[in-house]
Amino acid sequence: MFYHFLLPLAKHFRVFNVLTYISFRAVGAAVTALLLSFIVGPVILRALNRQSLHQVVREGTPESHAGKGTTPTMGGLIILNSALISIVLWGRFSLSHPYLLIAILMTVWMGGIGFLDDYLKFQQKKRGEKNRGLVERYKLAGQVTAGLALGWYLVYHPLSPNFPGAATTVPFFKYYLVTPLAGFAWLYVLFTTFIMTGTSNAVNISDGLDGLAAGLSAIAFGTFAIFSYIIGRVDYSRYLQMIYLQDSGELTIFCLAMVGALIGFLWYNTHPASVFMGDTGSLALGGALGGVAILLKSEFVLAFVGAVFVAEMLSVIIQRYVFKFRRHRHGLPYAQAHRVFRRAPLHHHFEEIGWSEVQVVVRFWIIGILCAFFALSTLKLR
């Protein structure tokens, strides 16, 4: 909005020329989102407490989490409101290169699924029913729909004239593209669907400790802000021998707005948390992160940036299938005594072996930062 309405005034007031710099608008978006979170945060918190929208403690969590059932949830609304308003204010929107529009759509779509899930859990809790929330297959259908729609759009409407829609890049290789054979573009659509569904669920699963998912997401978005800035510039991308995607630099504004909103949210979400993001926040963050990686053709880099999210997801999959296998083969008592992890997801395993909640969160943040450094090393190691 600032770009479109204030830049024409640069003819008379040269100071408005700073709006042509993505770096300036990205920092402005981060600061604006941070300040907005302090403004809208208390308002949303009062509304959640007034409606008694409290967290539903998941089955299988440690007993120390029992007291969290009185903490309000759906705090992801703080993140979404702060970030999206900031993006609208500082972004440059283009129908010919709709990077920002697509990223916002993926975030809102996934956040809508999460909101519906949180709301249904609250209604079921009020009626004394089991808190299942949105039926799993319906939630999965919504996630798959987002992935299919994004993949189809990129295949048939490439956002950059110099890059195939149904293609991606591989880290550590110069300009190396992975493109499906002629007639198999649908494989890329399945690939984007896997990325969107997997990322949104991985962030959702990681949201089990105060500040864990918010901190890791801020690290991830900060990393992708650097990638989007480089990929969106001809000079930097050429120097680092990376692909150039015209106008993709606008995603820098999206990513840093998310970072600002997440840091602001941590003010309320740090231990002991005053509010949880709920599925409203975690699914939206996963959708946004997956969408940015797909738009930047950096899906494989996402595995490095979000390695902690991947580990959390794998811990649940391994625990579930090993447990089922051993229960089927040896019976329930044997299976209970021979789990892979003491509890899943992975963060609960470390709680069970004696780490405090704060120790788990901070140490996972540190691992997330190291993973981000490794992902950034792919910029030069080619």
C-alpha positions as CSV (number, residue, x, y, z in Angstrom):
1,M,0.0,0.0,0.0
2,F,2.8,2.4,0.9
3,Y,4.6,1.5,-2.3
4,H,1.6,2.0,-4.6
5,F,0.3,5.2,-2.9
6,L,3.4,7.0,-1.7
7,L,6.0,6.2,-4.4
8,P,4.3,8.5,-7.0
9,L,4.9,11.3,-4.6
10,A,8.7,10.8,-5.1
11,K,8.5,13.2,-8.0
12,H,8.0,16.0,-5.4
13,F,9.5,14.4,-2.3
14,R,12.6,12.4,-3.0
15,V,12.5,10.8,0.4
16,F,9.8,8.4,-0.9
17,N,12.4,6.9,-3.3
18,V,13.4,4.6,-0.4
19,L,10.3,2.6,-1.1
20,T,11.9,1.2,-4.2
21,Y,14.4,-0.7,-2.0
22,I,13.1,-4.1,-0.9
23,S,15.5,-4.0,2.0
24,F,13.9,-0.9,3.4
25,R,10.4,-2.1,3.0
26,A,11.3,-5.5,4.5
27,V,12.7,-4.0,7.6
28,G,9.7,-1.7,7.8
29,A,7.4,-4.7,7.5
30,A,9.3,-6.5,10.4
31,V,9.1,-3.6,12.7
32,T,5.5,-2.9,11.8
33,A,4.5,-6.5,12.5
34,L,6.3,-6.5,15.8
35,L,4.6,-3.3,16.9
36,L,1.2,-4.5,15.7
37,S,1.6,-7.7,17.8
38,F,1.9,-5.5,20.9
39,I,-1.2,-3.6,19.9
40,V,-3.5,-6.5,18.7
41,G,-2.1,-9.0,21.2
42,P,-3.8,-7.7,24.3
43,V,-7.1,-7.2,22.4
44,I,-7.1,-10.8,21.1
45,L,-6.0,-12.2,24.5
46,R,-9.0,-10.5,26.2
47,A,-11.4,-11.8,23.6
48,L,-10.0,-15.4,23.9
49,N,-10.3,-15.3,27.7
50,R,-13.7,-13.8,27.6
51,Q,-14.9,-16.7,25.3
52,S,-13.0,-19.2,27.5
53,L,-11.2,-20.6,24.4
54,H,-8.7,-22.7,26.3
55,Q,-6.1,-25.1,25.1
56,V,-7.1,-28.7,24.7
57,V,-4.3,-30.8,26.2
58,R,-3.3,-33.5,23.7
59,E,-3.4,-37.2,24.7
60,G,0.0,-38.6,25.5
61,T,1.5,-35.4,26.7
62,P,3.6,-35.4,30.0
63,E,1.6,-34.9,33.2
64,S,3.4,-31.6,33.7
65,H,1.3,-30.2,30.9
66,A,-2.0,-30.8,32.7
67,G,-2.1,-27.2,34.0
68,K,-2.0,-25.8,30.4
69,G,-5.7,-26.7,29.9
70,T,-6.6,-23.2,31.3
71,T,-4.4,-21.3,28.9
72,P,-6.2,-19.7,26.0
73,T,-5.5,-21.0,22.5
74,M,-6.0,-19.7,18.9
75,G,-3.2,-17.1,19.6
76,G,-2.2,-17.6,16.0
77,L,-4.7,-14.8,15.3
78,I,-2.1,-12.4,16.8
79,I,0.5,-13.7,14.3
80,L,-1.8,-13.6,11.3
81,N,-3.2,-10.2,12.0
82,S,0.1,-8.6,12.7
83,A,2.0,-10.2,9.7
84,L,-0.7,-9.8,7.1
85,I,-1.5,-6.2,7.9
86,S,2.2,-5.4,7.7
87,I,2.6,-7.2,4.4
88,V,-0.3,-5.3,2.9
89,L,1.2,-2.0,4.0
90,W,4.7,-2.6,2.8
91,G,4.4,-5.1,-0.1
92,R,4.3,-4.4,-3.8
93,F,1.6,-6.4,-5.3
94,S,1.6,-7.6,-9.0
95,L,-0.9,-9.7,-10.9
96,S,1.8,-10.7,-13.4
97,H,4.2,-11.9,-10.6
98,P,1.8,-12.7,-7.7
99,Y,4.4,-14.1,-5.3
100,L,3.0,-12.1,-2.3
101,L,-0.6,-12.9,-3.2
102,I,0.0,-16.6,-3.4
103,A,2.0,-16.7,-0.2
104,I,-0.8,-14.8,1.6
105,L,-3.5,-17.1,0.1
106,M,-1.6,-20.3,1.3
107,T,-1.2,-18.8,4.8
108,V,-4.8,-17.8,5.1
109,W,-6.1,-21.1,3.7
110,M,-4.1,-23.2,6.1
111,G,-4.9,-20.8,8.9
112,G,-8.6,-21.2,8.1
113,I,-8.3,-24.9,8.4
114,G,-6.6,-24.5,11.8
115,F,-9.1,-22.0,13.0
116,L,-12.0,-24.4,12.2
117,D,-10.1,-27.2,14.0
118,D,-9.6,-25.1,17.1
119,Y,-13.2,-23.9,17.1
120,L,-14.6,-27.4,16.8
121,K,-12.5,-28.6,19.7
122,F,-13.8,-25.7,21.8
123,Q,-17.4,-26.5,20.9
124,Q,-16.9,-30.2,21.6
125,K,-15.3,-29.4,24.9
126,K,-18.3,-27.3,25.9
127,R,-20.7,-30.2,25.1
128,G,-18.6,-32.6,27.1
129,E,-17.7,-34.6,24.0
130,K,-14.2,-36.0,23.1
131,N,-12.1,-33.2,21.7
132,R,-11.4,-34.5,18.2
133,G,-11.7,-31.1,16.4
134,L,-11.9,-31.2,12.6
135,V,-12.1,-34.8,11.3
136,E,-8.6,-35.8,10.3
137,R,-9.5,-36.7,6.7
138,Y,-11.2,-33.3,6.2
139,K,-8.2,-31.5,7.6
140,L,-5.9,-33.5,5.3
141,A,-8.3,-32.9,2.4
142,G,-7.9,-29.1,2.9
143,Q,-4.1,-29.4,3.1
144,V,-4.0,-31.5,-0.1
145,T,-6.3,-29.1,-1.9
146,A,-3.9,-26.2,-1.2
147,G,-0.9,-28.2,-2.5
148,L,-2.7,-29.4,-5.6
149,A,-3.9,-25.9,-6.4
150,L,-0.5,-24.3,-5.9
151,G,1.3,-27.0,-8.0
152,W,-1.3,-26.8,-10.8
153,Y,-1.1,-23.0,-10.9
154,L,2.8,-23.0,-11.1
155,V,2.8,-25.7,-13.8
156,Y,0.4,-23.9,-16.1
157,H,1.1,-20.3,-15.1
158,P,4.9,-20.0,-14.4
159,L,5.6,-16.9,-12.3
160,S,9.0,-16.2,-13.9
161,P,9.6,-16.2,-17.7
162,N,13.1,-17.5,-17.3
163,F,12.2,-20.6,-15.2
164,P,9.9,-23.6,-15.9
165,G,6.9,-23.8,-13.7
166,A,7.3,-27.6,-13.1
167,A,10.9,-27.5,-12.0
168,T,12.9,-27.0,-8.9
169,T,16.6,-26.6,-7.9
170,V,19.0,-28.8,-5.9
171,P,21.3,-27.4,-3.3
172,F,25.1,-27.4,-3.9
173,F,24.7,-27.4,-7.7
174,K,25.0,-24.5,-10.1
175,Y,21.8,-23.8,-12.0
176,Y,20.9,-27.5,-11.7
177,L,17.2,-28.0,-12.4
178,V,15.0,-31.0,-11.6
179,T,12.2,-31.1,-14.3
180,P,9.7,-33.9,-14.9
181,L,9.8,-35.5,-18.3
182,A,7.3,-34.3,-20.9
183,G,3.8,-35.4,-20.0
184,F,4.7,-36.0,-16.3
185,A,4.2,-32.4,-15.0
186,W,1.7,-33.9,-12.6
187,L,4.6,-35.3,-10.7
188,Y,5.6,-31.8,-9.7
189,V,2.0,-31.2,-8.6
190,L,2.2,-34.2,-6.3
191,F,5.6,-32.9,-5.1
192,T,4.2,-29.5,-4.1
193,T,1.2,-31.3,-2.4
194,F,3.6,-33.4,-0.3
195,I,5.6,-30.3,0.7
196,M,2.6,-28.2,1.7
197,T,0.9,-31.1,3.6
198,G,4.2,-32.3,5.2
199,T,5.3,-28.8,6.3
200,S,2.0,-27.7,7.8
201,N,1.7,-31.0,9.8
202,A,5.3,-30.8,10.9
203,V,5.0,-27.3,12.3
204,N,1.7,-28.4,13.9
205,I,3.3,-31.4,15.6
206,S,6.2,-29.2,16.9
207,D,3.8,-26.8,18.6
208,G,3.9,-28.7,21.9
209,L,6.0,-26.5,24.2
210,D,5.9,-22.8,25.1
211,G,7.7,-20.9,22.3
212,L,9.1,-23.9,20.4
213,A,7.2,-23.6,17.1
214,A,7.2,-19.8,17.2
215,G,11.0,-19.6,17.7
216,L,11.8,-22.2,15.1
217,S,9.5,-20.6,12.6
218,A,11.1,-17.2,13.1
219,I,14.5,-18.8,12.4
220,A,13.2,-20.5,9.3
221,F,11.5,-17.4,7.9
222,G,14.5,-15.3,8.6
223,T,16.6,-17.7,6.6
224,F,14.2,-17.7,3.6
225,A,14.2,-13.9,3.7
226,I,17.8,-14.0,2.8
227,F,17.2,-16.6,0.0
228,S,14.3,-14.6,-1.4
229,Y,16.3,-11.4,-1.4
230,I,19.2,-13.0,-3.3
231,I,17.0,-15.0,-5.8
232,G,15.0,-11.8,-6.5
233,R,18.1,-9.8,-7.5
234,V,19.9,-10.3,-10.9
235,D,23.3,-9.3,-9.6
236,Y,23.4,-11.3,-6.4
237,S,21.9,-14.4,-7.9
238,R,24.4,-14.3,-10.8
239,Y,27.3,-13.8,-8.4
240,L,26.3,-16.8,-6.3
241,Q,25.4,-18.8,-9.4
242,M,21.8,-19.2,-8.4
243,I,18.5,-18.9,-10.3
244,Y,16.9,-15.5,-10.7
245,L,13.2,-15.2,-10.3
246,Q,11.8,-11.8,-11.2
247,D,9.9,-10.0,-8.4
248,S,10.4,-12.9,-6.0
249,G,12.3,-10.5,-3.8
250,E,8.9,-9.3,-2.5
251,L,8.8,-12.5,-0.5
252,T,11.6,-11.0,1.6
253,I,8.9,-8.6,2.9
254,F,6.6,-11.5,3.6
255,C,9.2,-13.5,5.5
256,L,10.4,-10.6,7.6
257,A,6.9,-9.6,8.4
258,M,6.4,-13.1,9.7
259,V,9.6,-12.9,11.7
260,G,8.4,-9.6,13.3
261,A,5.0,-11.1,14.1
262,L,6.5,-14.2,15.6
263,I,8.9,-12.3,17.8
264,G,6.0,-10.2,19.1
265,F,4.0,-13.4,19.7
266,L,6.8,-14.8,21.7
267,W,6.2,-12.0,24.2
268,Y,3.0,-13.8,25.1
269,N,4.0,-17.3,24.3
270,T,7.3,-17.6,26.1
271,H,7.3,-19.9,29.2
272,P,5.0,-19.8,31.1
273,A,2.8,-19.0,28.1
274,S,-0.1,-16.6,28.3
275,V,-1.5,-18.0,25.1
276,F,-0.9,-20.8,22.6
277,M,-1.0,-20.3,18.8
278,G,-3.2,-23.4,18.4
279,D,-3.7,-25.0,15.0
280,T,-4.8,-21.6,13.8
281,G,-1.2,-20.5,14.0
282,S,0.8,-23.7,13.5
283,L,-1.0,-24.8,10.3
284,A,-0.8,-21.2,8.9
285,L,2.9,-21.0,9.6
286,G,3.5,-24.4,8.0
287,G,1.5,-23.4,5.0
288,A,3.4,-20.1,4.7
289,L,6.8,-21.8,5.1
290,G,6.0,-24.5,2.5
291,G,4.5,-22.0,0.1
292,V,7.6,-19.7,0.3
293,A,9.9,-22.7,-0.3
294,I,7.9,-23.8,-3.3
295,L,7.7,-20.3,-4.8
296,L,11.4,-19.8,-4.5
297,K,12.1,-23.3,-6.0
298,S,14.0,-24.1,-2.8
299,E,12.0,-27.1,-1.6
300,F,15.0,-29.2,-0.8
301,V,16.6,-26.3,1.1
302,L,13.5,-26.4,3.3
303,A,14.6,-29.8,4.6
304,F,17.8,-28.2,5.9
305,V,16.1,-25.0,7.3
306,G,13.3,-27.0,8.9
307,A,15.4,-30.0,10.0
308,V,14.0,-29.8,13.5
309,F,10.4,-29.8,12.2
310,V,11.4,-32.8,10.0
311,A,12.8,-34.6,13.1
312,E,9.6,-34.0,15.1
313,M,7.5,-35.3,12.3
314,L,9.6,-38.4,11.8
315,S,9.6,-39.2,15.5
316,V,5.8,-39.4,15.4
317,I,5.7,-41.5,12.3
318,I,8.4,-43.9,13.6
319,Q,6.8,-44.2,17.0
320,R,3.3,-44.8,15.6
321,Y,4.3,-47.5,13.1
322,V,6.8,-49.3,15.3
323,F,4.3,-49.4,18.1
324,K,1.6,-50.8,15.8
325,F,4.0,-53.4,14.3
326,R,5.2,-54.6,17.8
327,R,1.7,-54.6,19.2
328,H,0.5,-56.7,16.2
329,R,3.4,-59.1,16.5
330,H,4.0,-59.3,20.2
331,G,0.9,-58.0,21.9
332,L,0.2,-54.7,23.7
333,P,2.3,-55.1,26.9
334,Y,5.5,-55.9,24.9
335,A,4.8,-52.9,22.6
336,Q,4.4,-50.5,25.4
337,A,7.7,-51.5,26.9
338,H,9.6,-51.3,23.6
339,R,8.8,-47.9,22.1
340,V,11.4,-46.1,20.1
341,F,10.9,-42.9,22.0
342,R,9.7,-42.5,25.6
343,R,7.1,-40.1,24.2
344,A,6.4,-38.6,20.8
345,P,6.8,-36.0,19.4
346,L,10.6,-35.7,20.0
347,H,10.3,-32.7,22.3
348,H,8.3,-34.8,24.8
349,H,11.0,-37.5,24.7
350,F,13.6,-35.1,26.0
351,E,11.2,-33.9,28.7
352,E,10.8,-37.5,29.8
353,I,14.6,-38.0,30.1
354,G,14.9,-35.1,32.4
355,W,15.2,-31.9,30.4
356,S,13.1,-29.0,31.5
357,E,10.6,-27.4,29.1
358,V,12.8,-24.3,28.8
359,Q,15.9,-26.4,28.1
360,V,14.2,-28.3,25.4
361,V,12.9,-25.2,23.7
362,V,16.2,-23.2,23.8
363,R,18.3,-26.2,22.8
364,F,16.0,-26.9,19.8
365,W,16.3,-23.2,18.9
366,I,20.1,-23.6,18.9
367,I,19.8,-26.6,16.6
368,G,17.4,-24.7,14.4
369,I,20.0,-21.8,14.1
370,L,22.7,-24.3,13.2
371,C,20.5,-25.8,10.6
372,A,19.8,-22.3,9.2
373,F,23.6,-21.7,9.0
374,F,24.0,-25.0,7.1
375,A,21.2,-24.0,4.7
376,L,22.9,-20.6,4.1
377,S,26.1,-22.4,3.3
378,T,24.4,-23.8,0.2
379,L,24.4,-20.3,-1.2
380,K,28.2,-20.4,-1.7
381,L,29.1,-24.1,-1.7
382,R,28.2,-24.9,-5.3
